[in-house]
Amino acid sequence: MANPNPLEKQIGGEHYTMPIQPIEFCFKNQIPYIESSVIKYLCRWRTKHKGSFDDLLKAQHLIEILIELETQKCS
């Protein structure tokens, strides 16, 4: 029996019910970790936490971290 495609498998929840998973999009576009995480949180916030902005706040925090790290790198 062939192993199922891990990109078609979901563990814990239905928050990635979209044509392409964020991880696959980020991999194919060679998007770095922090930016990939922001994309992941933005893609799932509406369905994962009904009535909650936790994923938006996580994305915002990661953007703030990215700005800080890039600012330090340019200094």
Secondary structure, 3 states (H helix, E strand, C coil): CCCCCHHHCCCCCCCCCCCCCHHHHHHHCCCCHHHHHHHHHHHHHHHHCCCCCHHHHHHHHHHHHHHHHHHHHHC
